Amino acid sequence: MEQNVQHKLYTVCLIVNDDSILLMHRKHDDYSGYIAPGGRVEFFESPVEGAIREVKEETGLTVKNLKYKGFAEYINPFKPERYMIFNYITSDFEGELLPDHDEGKSEWIHINELDSIPMQDSFRRRLPLFFDDCTFEIHTTWRENRQYDEVIIRT
């Protein structure tokens, strides 16, 4: 018997400027830390359109020439839900950063500082993959007690 699974589509766009990347210091629910701008893909948008819109809303920047880096999915069989995140990278942007946003504060972080800042675990694990020549797929299935099984595929 097939379950009625909720599918939720999201995007992340890593913006690179010389030796720094743009991250947002977010404070949501019980989480506080850095992650790239992004968010939910609206019903009639493509994932890349959603990434461009989310970056503009959250940071004030207009991004172009996004390069698809990979796909990360998180399956929660207990709800049942499937989160799908399309990951992009670009160094082509224009505009000025918003001083602040409801989602968090945008900050340029030097790549040498990335190990020392608080970051969502799932984002920290996939961050190096943005800089590989390959694309990636990450398949994560949640188990009880916040444990998970994860498979990373480089293509």
N, CA, C and O atoms as a GROMACS GRO file, in nm:
protein
  620
    1MET      N    1   0.085  -0.118   0.000
    1MET     CA    2   0.000   0.000   0.000
    1MET      C    3   0.089   0.125   0.000
    1MET      O    4   0.182   0.136   0.080
    2GLU      N    5   0.061   0.216  -0.089
    2GLU     CA    6   0.141   0.339  -0.102
    2GLU      C    7   0.095   0.443  -0.002
    2GLU      O    8  -0.025   0.467   0.014
    3GLN      N    9   0.192   0.505   0.067
    3GLN     CA   10   0.160   0.610   0.164
    3GLN      C   11   0.142   0.743   0.094
    3GLN      O   12   0.193   0.765  -0.016
    4ASN      N   13   0.068   0.832   0.158
    4ASN     CA   14   0.053   0.968   0.108
    4ASN      C   15   0.170   1.050   0.161
    4ASN      O   16   0.165   1.102   0.272
    5VAL      N   17   0.277   1.060   0.081
    5VAL     CA   18   0.401   1.126   0.121
    5VAL      C   19   0.396   1.272   0.081
    5VAL      O   20   0.359   1.305  -0.032
    6GLN      N   21   0.432   1.360   0.174
    6GLN     CA   22   0.443   1.502   0.142
    6GLN      C   23   0.581   1.528   0.086
    6GLN      O   24   0.682   1.490   0.147
    7HIS      N   25   0.588   1.593  -0.032
    7HIS     CA   26   0.714   1.631  -0.094
    7HIS      C   27   0.731   1.781  -0.078
    7HIS      O   28   0.642   1.859  -0.110
    8LYS      N   29   0.847   1.821  -0.028
    8LYS     CA   30   0.876   1.962  -0.007
    8LYS      C   31   1.006   1.996  -0.081
    8LYS      O   32   1.109   1.934  -0.056
    9LEU      N   33   0.999   2.094  -0.172
    9LEU     CA   34   1.114   2.131  -0.253
    9LEU      C   35   1.178   2.259  -0.199
    9LEU      O   36   1.109   2.357  -0.170
   10TYR      N   37   1.310   2.256  -0.186
   10TYR     CA   38   1.387   2.370  -0.137
   10TYR      C   39   1.508   2.395  -0.226
   10TYR      O   40   1.546   2.310  -0.306
   11THR      N   41   1.568   2.512  -0.210
   11THR     CA   42   1.691   2.545  -0.281
   11THR      C   43   1.792   2.603  -0.183
   11THR      O   44   1.756   2.654  -0.077
   12VAL      N   45   1.918   2.595  -0.222
   12VAL     CA   46   2.029   2.661  -0.154
   12VAL      C   47   2.117   2.718  -0.263
   12VAL      O   48   2.143   2.651  -0.364
   13CYS      N   49   2.164   2.842  -0.246
   13CYS     CA   50   2.254   2.902  -0.343
   13CYS      C   51   2.376   2.958  -0.270
   13CYS      O   52   2.366   3.053  -0.193
   14LEU      N   53   2.491   2.897  -0.296
   14LEU     CA   54   2.616   2.942  -0.237
   14LEU      C   55   2.675   3.050  -0.328
   14LEU      O   56   2.698   3.026  -0.447
   15ILE      N   57   2.698   3.168  -0.272
   15ILE     CA   58   2.751   3.281  -0.349
   15ILE      C   59   2.896   3.301  -0.307
   15ILE      O   60   2.926   3.319  -0.189
   16VAL      N   61   2.985   3.298  -0.406
   16VAL     CA   62   3.128   3.307  -0.381
   16VAL      C   63   3.180   3.442  -0.429
   16VAL      O   64   3.146   3.487  -0.539
   17ASN      N   65   3.262   3.506  -0.345
   17ASN     CA   66   3.325   3.634  -0.380
   17ASN      C   67   3.471   3.626  -0.335
   17ASN      O   68   3.501   3.638  -0.216
   18ASP      N   69   3.561   3.605  -0.431
   18ASP     CA   70   3.703   3.585  -0.401
   18ASP      C   71   3.718   3.467  -0.304
   18ASP      O   72   3.680   3.355  -0.338
   19ASP      N   73   3.772   3.490  -0.185
   19ASP     CA   74   3.794   3.383  -0.087
   19ASP      C   75   3.687   3.380   0.021
   19ASP      O   76   3.710   3.325   0.129
   20SER      N   77   3.571   3.437  -0.007
   20SER     CA   78   3.462   3.440   0.091
   20SER      C   79   3.335   3.386   0.028
   20SER      O   80   3.317   3.388  -0.094
   21ILE      N   81   3.247   3.337   0.115
   21ILE     CA   82   3.114   3.294   0.070
   21ILE      C   83   3.010   3.367   0.154
   21ILE      O   84   3.035   3.403   0.270
   22LEU      N   85   2.894   3.388   0.095
   22LEU     CA   86   2.786   3.457   0.164
   22LEU      C   87   2.702   3.355   0.238
   22LEU      O   88   2.644   3.264   0.178
   23LEU      N   89   2.696   3.371   0.369
   23LEU     CA   90   2.612   3.285   0.451
   23LEU      C   91   2.518   3.371   0.534
   23LEU      O   92   2.545   3.488   0.559
   24MET      N   93   2.408   3.311   0.575
   24MET     CA   94   2.312   3.380   0.660
   24MET      C   95   2.319   3.323   0.800
   24MET      O   96   2.318   3.201   0.818
   25HIS      N   97   2.326   3.410   0.898
   25HIS     CA   98   2.319   3.366   1.038
   25HIS      C   99   2.172   3.359   1.074
   25HIS      O  100   2.108   3.461   1.098
   26ARG      N  101   2.119   3.238   1.077
   26ARG     CA  102   1.976   3.216   1.098
   26ARG      C  103   1.948   3.177   1.243
   26ARG      O  104   2.030   3.115   1.311
   27LYS      N  105   1.830   3.216   1.286
   27LYS     CA  106   1.781   3.175   1.418
   27LYS      C  107   1.638   3.126   1.398
   27LYS      O  108   1.543   3.205   1.392
   28HIS      N  109   1.624   2.993   1.390
   28HIS     CA  110   1.493   2.930   1.370
   28HIS      C  111   1.469   2.830   1.480
   28HIS      O  112   1.558   2.750   1.513
   29ASP      N  113   1.352   2.832   1.537
   29ASP     CA  114   1.312   2.732   1.635
   29ASP      C  115   1.425   2.705   1.734
   29ASP      O  116   1.463   2.793   1.811
   30ASP      N  117   1.480   2.583   1.731
   30ASP     CA  118   1.586   2.548   1.824
   30ASP      C  119   1.724   2.550   1.758
   30ASP      O  120   1.820   2.496   1.812
   31TYR      N  121   1.733   2.613   1.640
   31TYR     CA  122   1.859   2.615   1.565
   31TYR      C  123   1.910   2.758   1.548
   31TYR      O  124   1.834   2.849   1.519
   32SER      N  125   2.040   2.775   1.568
   32SER     CA  126   2.106   2.902   1.540
   32SER      C  127   2.240   2.870   1.476
   32SER      O  128   2.317   2.792   1.531
   33GLY      N  129   2.268   2.930   1.362
   33GLY     CA  130   2.394   2.905   1.293
   33GLY      C  131   2.390   2.956   1.150
   33GLY      O  132   2.295   3.022   1.109
   34TYR      N  133   2.494   2.924   1.075
   34TYR     CA  134   2.511   2.975   0.940
   34TYR      C  135   2.470   2.871   0.836
   34TYR      O  136   2.491   2.751   0.852
   35ILE      N  137   2.412   2.922   0.728
   35ILE     CA  138   2.372   2.840   0.614
   35ILE      C  139   2.361   2.934   0.494
   35ILE      O  140   2.343   3.055   0.510
   36ALA      N  141   2.372   2.879   0.375
   36ALA     CA  142   2.360   2.961   0.253
   36ALA      C  143   2.215   3.006   0.237
   36ALA      O  144   2.123   2.942   0.287
   37PRO      N  145   2.194   3.118   0.166
   37PRO     CA  146   2.057   3.162   0.140
   37PRO      C  147   1.981   3.058   0.057
   37PRO      O  148   2.039   2.984  -0.021
   38GLY      N  149   1.852   3.056   0.078
   38GLY     CA  150   1.768   2.963   0.003
   38GLY      C  151   1.636   2.945   0.074
   38GLY      O  152   1.610   3.009   0.176
   39GLY      N  153   1.554   2.858   0.020
   39GLY     CA  154   1.425   2.835   0.082
   39GLY      C  155   1.335   2.752  -0.007
   39GLY      O  156   1.381   2.684  -0.099
   40ARG      N  157   1.208   2.757   0.022
   40ARG     CA  158   1.108   2.674  -0.045
   40ARG      C  159   1.085   2.719  -0.189
   40ARG      O  160   1.080   2.838  -0.219
   41VAL      N  161   1.073   2.620  -0.277
   41VAL     CA  162   1.037   2.644  -0.417
   41VAL      C  163   0.886   2.657  -0.423
   41VAL      O  164   0.814   2.568  -0.377
   42GLU      N  165   0.837   2.766  -0.482
   42GLU     CA  166   0.693   2.785  -0.495
   42GLU      C  167   0.638   2.695  -0.605
   42GLU      O  168   0.712   2.647  -0.690
   43PHE      N  169   0.507   2.673  -0.603
   43PHE     CA  170   0.442   2.572  -0.686
   43PHE      C  171   0.477   2.582  -0.835
   43PHE      O  172   0.510   2.480  -0.896
   44PHE      N  173   0.473   2.699  -0.895
   44PHE     CA  174   0.494   2.709  -1.039
   44PHE      C  175   0.638   2.748  -1.077
   44PHE      O  176   0.665   2.774  -1.194
   45GLU      N  177   0.729   2.751  -0.980
   45GLU     CA  178   0.868   2.785  -1.007
   45GLU      C  179   0.950   2.660  -1.040
   45GLU      O  180   0.920   2.550  -0.994
   46SER      N  181   1.055   2.682  -1.119
   46SER     CA  182   1.158   2.579  -1.130
   46SER      C  183   1.249   2.595  -1.009
   46SER      O  184   1.248   2.701  -0.946
   47PRO      N  185   1.328   2.494  -0.975
   47PRO     CA  186   1.420   2.511  -0.862
   47PRO      C  187   1.517   2.628  -0.880
   47PRO      O  188   1.544   2.700  -0.784
   48VAL      N  189   1.570   2.650  -1.000
   48VAL     CA  190   1.664   2.761  -1.020
   48VAL      C  191   1.592   2.895  -1.005
   48VAL      O  192   1.651   2.990  -0.953
   49GLU      N  193   1.468   2.906  -1.051
   49GLU     CA  194   1.391   3.029  -1.031
   49GLU      C  195   1.368   3.054  -0.882
   49GLU      O  196   1.375   3.168  -0.836
   50GLY      N  197   1.340   2.947  -0.809
   50GLY     CA  198   1.322   2.960  -0.664
   50GLY      C  199   1.449   3.006  -0.595
   50GLY      O  200   1.443   3.088  -0.503
   51ALA      N  201   1.564   2.954  -0.639
   51ALA     CA  202   1.691   2.994  -0.579
   51ALA      C  203   1.718   3.142  -0.604
   51ALA      O  204   1.759   3.214  -0.513
   52ILE      N  205   1.695   3.188  -0.726
   52ILE     CA  206   1.717   3.329  -0.759
   52ILE      C  207   1.625   3.419  -0.677
   52ILE      O  208   1.669   3.521  -0.624
   53ARG      N  209   1.499   3.381  -0.666
   53ARG     CA  210   1.402   3.460  -0.589
   53ARG      C  211   1.439   3.463  -0.441
   53ARG      O  212   1.439   3.569  -0.378
   54GLU      N  213   1.470   3.347  -0.384
   54GLU     CA  214   1.503   3.340  -0.242
   54GLU      C  215   1.627   3.423  -0.209
   54GLU      O  216   1.629   3.492  -0.107
   55VAL      N  217   1.730   3.417  -0.293
   55VAL     CA  218   1.850   3.498  -0.269
   55VAL      C  219   1.815   3.646  -0.269
   55VAL      O  220   1.861   3.720  -0.183
   56LYS      N  221   1.735   3.688  -0.366
   56LYS     CA  222   1.695   3.830  -0.374
   56LYS      C  223   1.617   3.872  -0.249
   56LYS      O  224   1.645   3.976  -0.191
   57GLU      N  225   1.520   3.789  -0.208
   57GLU     CA  226   1.439   3.822  -0.091
   57GLU      C  227   1.522   3.829   0.037
   57GLU      O  228   1.505   3.919   0.118
   58GLU      N  229   1.612   3.733   0.054
   58GLU     CA  230   1.686   3.722   0.180
   58GLU      C  231   1.808   3.812   0.189
   58GLU      O  232   1.844   3.857   0.298
   59THR      N  233   1.872   3.838   0.075
   59THR     CA  234   1.999   3.912   0.078
   59THR      C  235   1.995   4.047   0.007
   59THR      O  236   2.077   4.134   0.036
   60GLY      N  237   1.902   4.065  -0.088
   60GLY     CA  238   1.900   4.184  -0.170
   60GLY      C  239   1.982   4.171  -0.296
   60GLY      O  240   1.976   4.259  -0.383
   61LEU      N  241   2.059   4.063  -0.310
   61LEU     CA  242   2.144   4.044  -0.427
   61LEU      C  243   2.068   3.975  -0.540
   61LEU      O  244   1.980   3.892  -0.516
   62THR      N  245   2.103   4.010  -0.662
   62THR     CA  246   2.052   3.942  -0.781
   62THR      C  247   2.162   3.850  -0.831
   62THR      O  248   2.272   3.895  -0.865
   63VAL      N  249   2.133   3.720  -0.837
   63VAL     CA  250   2.232   3.623  -0.882
   63VAL      C  251   2.200   3.576  -1.023
   63VAL      O  252   2.084   3.571  -1.064
   64LYS      N  253   2.306   3.541  -1.098
   64LYS     CA  254   2.292   3.491  -1.235
   64LYS      C  255   2.389   3.376  -1.253
   64LYS      O  256   2.477   3.351  -1.171
   65ASN      N  257   2.370   3.305  -1.365
   65ASN     CA  258   2.461   3.197  -1.405
   65ASN      C  259   2.483   3.096  -1.293
   65ASN      O  260   2.597   3.059  -1.262
   66LEU      N  261   2.374   3.052  -1.233
   66LEU     CA  262   2.383   2.952  -1.127
   66LEU      C  263   2.427   2.819  -1.187
   66LEU      O  264   2.379   2.778  -1.292
   67LYS      N  265   2.518   2.753  -1.118
   67LYS     CA  266   2.566   2.622  -1.159
   67LYS      C  267   2.506   2.518  -1.064
   67LYS      O  268   2.522   2.527  -0.942
   68TYR      N  269   2.437   2.421  -1.122
   68TYR     CA  270   2.378   2.315  -1.042
   68TYR      C  271   2.489   2.228  -0.984
   68TYR      O  272   2.575   2.179  -1.059
   69LYS      N  273   2.489   2.208  -0.852
   69LYS     CA  274   2.592   2.128  -0.788
   69LYS      C  275   2.540   1.993  -0.740
   69LYS      O  276   2.615   1.895  -0.736
   70GLY      N  277   2.415   1.987  -0.704
   70GLY     CA  278   2.366   1.858  -0.659
   70GLY      C  279   2.234   1.866  -0.587
   70GLY      O  280   2.170   1.970  -0.577
   71PHE      N  281   2.197   1.751  -0.537
   71PHE     CA  282   2.066   1.728  -0.481
   71PHE      C  283   2.082   1.662  -0.344
   71PHE      O  284   2.161   1.568  -0.330
   72ALA      N  285   2.011   1.710  -0.247
   72ALA     CA  286   2.011   1.646  -0.115
   72ALA      C  287   1.866   1.621  -0.075
   72ALA      O  288   1.782   1.709  -0.086
   73GLU      N  289   1.840   1.500  -0.030
   73GLU     CA  290   1.705   1.469   0.015
   73GLU      C  291   1.708   1.412   0.155
   73GLU      O  292   1.801   1.342   0.194
   74TYR      N  293   1.603   1.444   0.228
   74TYR     CA  294   1.588   1.398   0.365
   74TYR      C  295   1.451   1.333   0.376
   74TYR      O  296   1.348   1.398   0.356
   75ILE      N  297   1.451   1.207   0.408
   75ILE     CA  298   1.326   1.131   0.415
   75ILE      C  299   1.293   1.104   0.561
   75ILE      O  300   1.372   1.045   0.634
   76ASN      N  301   1.175   1.147   0.600
   76ASN     CA  302   1.126   1.119   0.735
   76ASN      C  303   1.009   1.021   0.720
   76ASN      O  304   0.897   1.062   0.691
   77PRO      N  305   1.034   0.891   0.739
   77PRO     CA  306   0.929   0.792   0.719
   77PRO      C  307   0.822   0.794   0.827
   77PRO      O  308   0.718   0.730   0.812
   78PHE      N  309   0.845   0.868   0.935
   78PHE     CA  310   0.749   0.870   1.045
   78PHE      C  311   0.636   0.968   1.021
   78PHE      O  312   0.532   0.958   1.086
   79LYS      N  313   0.652   1.065   0.929
   79LYS     CA  314   0.547   1.166   0.909
   79LYS      C  315   0.447   1.131   0.799
   79LYS      O  316   0.330   1.157   0.826
   80PRO      N  317   0.469   1.079   0.686
   80PRO     CA  318   0.590   1.066   0.605
   80PRO      C  319   0.614   1.192   0.520
   80PRO      O  320   0.522   1.245   0.458
   81GLU      N  321   0.740   1.239   0.518
   81GLU     CA  322   0.779   1.358   0.443
   81GLU      C  323   0.909   1.330   0.368
   81GLU      O  324   0.992   1.250   0.411
   82ARG      N  325   0.925   1.400   0.256
   82ARG     CA  326   1.047   1.393   0.178
   82ARG      C  327   1.086   1.535   0.140
   82ARG      O  328   1.018   1.601   0.062
   83TYR      N  329   1.198   1.583   0.198
   83TYR     CA  330   1.251   1.715   0.167
   83TYR      C  331   1.355   1.700   0.058
   83TYR      O  332   1.447   1.618   0.070
   84MET      N  333   1.342   1.777  -0.049
   84MET     CA  334   1.438   1.774  -0.159
   84MET      C  335   1.499   1.912  -0.175
   84MET      O  336   1.428   2.010  -0.194
   85ILE      N  337   1.632   1.918  -0.168
   85ILE     CA  338   1.703   2.046  -0.174
   85ILE      C  339   1.792   2.047  -0.296
   85ILE      O  340   1.880   1.962  -0.312
   86PHE      N  341   1.770   2.146  -0.384
   86PHE     CA  342   1.851   2.165  -0.504
   86PHE      C  343   1.959   2.267  -0.470
   86PHE      O  344   1.929   2.377  -0.425
   87ASN      N  345   2.084   2.230  -0.492
   87ASN     CA  346   2.199   2.310  -0.450
   87ASN      C  347   2.268   2.375  -0.570
   87ASN      O  348   2.297   2.309  -0.670
   88TYR      N  349   2.293   2.505  -0.559
   88TYR     CA  350   2.355   2.582  -0.667
   88TYR      C  351   2.472   2.663  -0.612
   88TYR      O  352   2.482   2.687  -0.491
   89ILE      N  353   2.561   2.705  -0.703
   89ILE     CA  354   2.673   2.792  -0.668
   89ILE      C  355   2.687   2.896  -0.778
   89ILE      O  356   2.661   2.867  -0.895
   90THR      N  357   2.730   3.016  -0.740
   90THR     CA  358   2.757   3.121  -0.839
   90THR      C  359   2.855   3.221  -0.781
   90THR      O  360   2.866   3.237  -0.659
   91SER      N  361   2.924   3.288  -0.869
   91SER     CA  362   3.006   3.404  -0.830
   91SER      C  363   2.960   3.526  -0.908
   91SER      O  364   3.026   3.630  -0.905
   92ASP      N  365   2.848   3.513  -0.978
   92ASP     CA  366   2.793   3.619  -1.062
   92ASP      C  367   2.673   3.682  -0.990
   92ASP      O  368   2.564   3.626  -0.988
   93PHE      N  369   2.695   3.799  -0.930
   93PHE     CA  370   2.589   3.865  -0.855
   93PHE      C  371   2.606   4.016  -0.865
   93PHE      O  372   2.713   4.066  -0.897
   94GLU      N  373   2.498   4.086  -0.835
   94GLU     CA  374   2.502   4.232  -0.828
   94GLU      C  375   2.404   4.280  -0.724
   94GLU      O  376   2.313   4.207  -0.684
   95GLY      N  377   2.423   4.404  -0.681
   95GLY     CA  378   2.335   4.462  -0.581
   95GLY      C  379   2.408   4.482  -0.450
   95GLY      O  380   2.528   4.456  -0.437
   96GLU      N  381   2.332   4.529  -0.353
   96GLU     CA  382   2.388   4.553  -0.220
   96GLU      C  383   2.313   4.469  -0.119
   96GLU      O  384   2.192   4.448  -0.130
   97LEU      N  385   2.388   4.419  -0.020
   97LEU     CA  386   2.327   4.336   0.083
   97LEU      C  387   2.226   4.413   0.165
   97LEU      O  388   2.247   4.530   0.200
   98LEU      N  389   2.116   4.348   0.196
   98LEU     CA  390   2.019   4.405   0.290
   98LEU      C  391   2.086   4.412   0.427
   98LEU      O  392   2.165   4.324   0.462
   99PRO      N  393   2.054   4.514   0.506
   99PRO     CA  394   2.115   4.522   0.639
   99PRO      C  395   2.073   4.407   0.730
   99PRO      O  396   2.150   4.366   0.816
  100ASP      N  397   1.953   4.355   0.711
  100ASP     CA  398   1.903   4.245   0.792
  100ASP      C  399   1.777   4.190   0.726
  100ASP      O  400   1.718   4.257   0.641
  101HIS      N  401   1.737   4.070   0.762
  101HIS     CA  402   1.618   4.006   0.707
  101HIS      C  403   1.557   3.919   0.815
  101HIS      O  404   1.627   3.874   0.906
  102ASP      N  405   1.427   3.894   0.806
  102ASP     CA  406   1.359   3.808   0.903
  102ASP      C  407   1.425   3.670   0.912
  102ASP      O  408   1.425   3.609   1.019
  103GLU      N  409   1.481   3.622   0.801
  103GLU     CA  410   1.543   3.490   0.797
  103GLU      C  411   1.681   3.488   0.863
  103GLU      O  412   1.731   3.382   0.900
  104GLY      N  413   1.743   3.607   0.878
  104GLY     CA  414   1.875   3.613   0.938
  104GLY      C  415   1.960   3.723   0.876
  104GLY      O  416   1.915   3.794   0.786
  105LYS      N  417   2.081   3.737   0.925
  105LYS     CA  418   2.172   3.840   0.877
  105LYS      C  419   2.273   3.778   0.780
  105LYS      O  420   2.335   3.677   0.811
  106SER      N  421   2.290   3.841   0.662
  106SER     CA  422   2.386   3.795   0.563
  106SER      C  423   2.525   3.844   0.598
  106SER      O  424   2.544   3.960   0.634
  107GLU      N  425   2.623   3.754   0.586
  107GLU     CA  426   2.761   3.790   0.617
  107GLU      C  427   2.855   3.720   0.520
  107GLU      O  428   2.836   3.603   0.488
  108TRP      N  429   2.958   3.794   0.474
  108TRP     CA  430   3.064   3.732   0.395
  108TRP      C  431   3.160   3.665   0.493
  108TRP      O  432   3.216   3.730   0.581
  109ILE      N  433   3.180   3.535   0.476
  109ILE     CA  434   3.266   3.457   0.564
  109ILE      C  435   3.385   3.407   0.482
  109ILE      O  436   3.367   3.342   0.378
  110HIS      N  437   3.506   3.436   0.529
  110HIS     CA  438   3.625   3.388   0.461
  110HIS      C  439   3.631   3.235   0.473
  110HIS      O  440   3.596   3.179   0.577
  111ILE      N  441   3.675   3.169   0.367
  111ILE     CA  442   3.674   3.022   0.367
  111ILE      C  443   3.760   2.963   0.478
  111ILE      O  444   3.735   2.851   0.523
  112ASN      N  445   3.862   3.035   0.524
  112ASN     CA  446   3.945   2.985   0.634
  112ASN      C  447   3.873   2.988   0.769
  112ASN      O  448   3.920   2.927   0.864
  113GLU      N  449   3.760   3.058   0.779
  113GLU     CA  450   3.686   3.070   0.904
  113GLU      C  451   3.571   2.969   0.915
  113GLU      O  452   3.507   2.960   1.019
  114LEU      N  453   3.545   2.894   0.808
  114LEU     CA  454   3.426   2.808   0.804
  114LEU      C  455   3.424   2.701   0.912
  114LEU      O  456   3.317   2.666   0.962
  115ASP      N  457   3.540   2.648   0.949
  115ASP     CA  458   3.544   2.543   1.052
  115ASP      C  459   3.512   2.596   1.191
  115ASP      O  460   3.476   2.518   1.280
  116SER      N  461   3.524   2.727   1.210
  116SER     CA  462   3.509   2.782   1.345
  116SER      C  463   3.373   2.847   1.371
  116SER      O  464   3.351   2.901   1.479
  117ILE      N  465   3.282   2.844   1.274
  117ILE     CA  466   3.151   2.906   1.295
  117ILE      C  467   3.044   2.800   1.313
  117ILE      O  468   3.056   2.690   1.258
  118PRO      N  469   2.937   2.831   1.389
  118PRO     CA  470   2.828   2.734   1.404
  118PRO      C  471   2.755   2.720   1.271
  118PRO      O  472   2.727   2.818   1.202
  119MET      N  473   2.724   2.596   1.236
  119MET     CA  474   2.662   2.569   1.107
  119MET      C  475   2.572   2.448   1.120
  119MET      O  476   2.601   2.355   1.196
  120GLN      N  477   2.464   2.448   1.047
  120GLN     CA  478   2.376   2.332   1.043
  120GLN      C  479   2.458   2.211   0.998
  120GLN      O  480   2.530   2.218   0.899
  121ASP      N  481   2.448   2.100   1.070
  121ASP     CA  482   2.530   1.982   1.040
  121ASP      C  483   2.516   1.935   0.896
  121ASP      O  484   2.616   1.905   0.831
  122SER      N  485   2.394   1.928   0.847
  122SER     CA  486   2.373   1.878   0.711
  122SER      C  487   2.436   1.972   0.607
  122SER      O  488   2.486   1.925   0.505
  123PHE      N  489   2.435   2.102   0.634
  123PHE     CA  490   2.499   2.196   0.542
  123PHE      C  491   2.652   2.184   0.551
  123PHE      O  492   2.720   2.190   0.450
  124ARG      N  493   2.704   2.168   0.672
  124ARG     CA  494   2.849   2.153   0.689
  124ARG      C  495   2.900   2.030   0.613
  124ARG      O  496   3.007   2.035   0.552
  125ARG      N  497   2.824   1.920   0.617
  125ARG     CA  498   2.866   1.798   0.547
  125ARG      C  499   2.867   1.817   0.396
  125ARG      O  500   2.952   1.760   0.328
  126ARG      N  501   2.774   1.896   0.342
  126ARG     CA  502   2.771   1.910   0.196
  126ARG      C  503   2.849   2.030   0.144
  126ARG      O  504   2.871   2.040   0.024
  127LEU      N  505   2.892   2.120   0.230
  127LEU     CA  506   2.965   2.240   0.187
  127LEU      C  507   3.088   2.208   0.101
  127LEU      O  508   3.106   2.272  -0.002
  128PRO      N  509   3.174   2.113   0.139
  128PRO     CA  510   3.290   2.084   0.053
  128PRO      C  511   3.251   2.036  -0.088
  128PRO      O  512   3.327   2.055  -0.183
  129LEU      N  513   3.134   1.975  -0.102
  129LEU     CA  514   3.090   1.923  -0.230
  129LEU      C  515   3.062   2.035  -0.331
  129LEU      O  516   3.069   2.013  -0.452
  130PHE      N  517   3.031   2.156  -0.283
  130PHE     CA  518   3.009   2.268  -0.372
  130PHE      C  519   3.135   2.302  -0.451
  130PHE      O  520   3.127   2.353  -0.562
  131PHE      N  521   3.252   2.272  -0.394
  131PHE     CA  522   3.379   2.311  -0.454
  131PHE      C  523   3.445   2.197  -0.531
  131PHE      O  524   3.551   2.217  -0.591
  132ASP      N  525   3.385   2.079  -0.530
  132ASP     CA  526   3.434   1.967  -0.612
  132ASP      C  527   3.393   1.988  -0.756
  132ASP      O  528   3.298   2.061  -0.785
  133ASP      N  529   3.465   1.924  -0.848
  133ASP     CA  530   3.431   1.932  -0.989
  133ASP      C  531   3.306   1.852  -1.023
  133ASP      O  532   3.245   1.874  -1.128
  134CYS      N  533   3.267   1.761  -0.936
  134CYS     CA  534   3.154   1.674  -0.963
  134CYS      C  535   3.023   1.736  -0.916
  134CYS      O  536   3.020   1.839  -0.850
  135THR      N  537   2.914   1.669  -0.952
  135THR     CA  538   2.786   1.698  -0.890
  135THR      C  539   2.764   1.589  -0.784
  135THR      O  540   2.836   1.490  -0.781
  136PHE      N  541   2.664   1.609  -0.700
  136PHE     CA  542   2.643   1.514  -0.592
  136PHE      C  543   2.495   1.485  -0.571
  136PHE      O  544   2.407   1.562  -0.609
  137GLU      N  545   2.472   1.370  -0.508
  137GLU     CA  546   2.341   1.333  -0.456
  137GLU      C  547   2.364   1.286  -0.313
  137GLU      O  548   2.454   1.207  -0.285
  138ILE      N  549   2.282   1.336  -0.222
  138ILE     CA  550   2.287   1.291  -0.083
  138ILE      C  551   2.147   1.241  -0.047
  138ILE      O  552   2.048   1.313  -0.062
  139HIS      N  553   2.142   1.119  -0.001
  139HIS     CA  554   2.015   1.057   0.038
  139HIS      C  555   2.022   1.026   0.187
  139HIS      O  556   2.103   0.945   0.231
  140THR      N  557   1.936   1.092   0.263
  140THR     CA  558   1.935   1.076   0.408
  140THR      C  559   1.798   1.026   0.452
  140THR      O  560   1.695   1.084   0.415
  141THR      N  561   1.796   0.920   0.530
  141THR     CA  562   1.672   0.867   0.584
  141THR      C  563   1.681   0.873   0.736
  141THR      O  564   1.773   0.820   0.797
  142TRP      N  565   1.582   0.940   0.796
  142TRP     CA  566   1.578   0.954   0.942
  142TRP      C  567   1.531   0.824   1.005
  142TRP      O  568   1.444   0.755   0.953
  143ARG      N  569   1.592   0.793   1.119
  143ARG     CA  570   1.549   0.684   1.204
  143ARG      C  571   1.500   0.747   1.334
  143ARG      O  572   1.501   0.869   1.348
  144GLU      N  573   1.459   0.666   1.426
  144GLU     CA  574   1.413   0.719   1.555
  144GLU      C  575   1.529   0.783   1.630
  144GLU      O  576   1.645   0.756   1.602
  145ASN      N  577   1.497   0.869   1.726
  145ASN     CA  578   1.594   0.935   1.813
  145ASN      C  579   1.692   1.023   1.736
  145ASN      O  580   1.809   1.033   1.773
  146ARG      N  581   1.645   1.088   1.631
  146ARG     CA  582   1.725   1.183   1.552
  146ARG      C  583   1.850   1.121   1.490
  146ARG      O  584   1.944   1.194   1.458
  147GLN      N  585   1.852   0.992   1.474
  147GLN     CA  586   1.960   0.924   1.403
  147GLN      C  587   1.924   0.921   1.255
  147GLN      O  588   1.808   0.942   1.219
  148TYR      N  589   2.022   0.894   1.170
  148TYR     CA  590   1.994   0.890   1.027
  148TYR      C  591   2.093   0.798   0.956
  148TYR      O  592   2.202   0.769   1.007
  149ASP      N  593   2.052   0.753   0.839
  149ASP     CA  594   2.139   0.680   0.747
  149ASP      C  595   2.160   0.773   0.629
  149ASP      O  596   2.065   0.829   0.575
  150GLU      N  597   2.286   0.789   0.587
  150GLU     CA  598   2.316   0.883   0.479
  150GLU      C  599   2.407   0.818   0.374
  150GLU      O  600   2.503   0.748   0.407
  151VAL      N  601   2.373   0.842   0.249
  151VAL     CA  602   2.454   0.795   0.137
  151VAL      C  603   2.488   0.916   0.051
  151VAL      O  604   2.398   0.990   0.011
  152ILE      N  605   2.617   0.936   0.022
  152ILE     CA  606   2.662   1.046  -0.064
  152ILE      C  607   2.717   0.984  -0.192
  152ILE      O  608   2.803   0.896  -0.188
  153ILE      N  609   2.666   1.031  -0.306
  153ILE     CA  610   2.708   0.982  -0.437
  153ILE      C  611   2.765   1.100  -0.514
  153ILE      O  612   2.698   1.202  -0.529
  154ARG      N  613   2.888   1.088  -0.562
  154ARG     CA  614   2.949   1.190  -0.648
  154ARG      C  615   2.939   1.141  -0.792
  154ARG      O  616   2.971   1.026  -0.821
  155THR      N  617   2.896   1.229  -0.881
  155THR     CA  618   2.883   1.191  -1.022
  155THR      C  619   2.964   1.282  -1.112
  155THR      O  620   2.964   1.264  -1.234
   0.00000   0.00000   0.00000
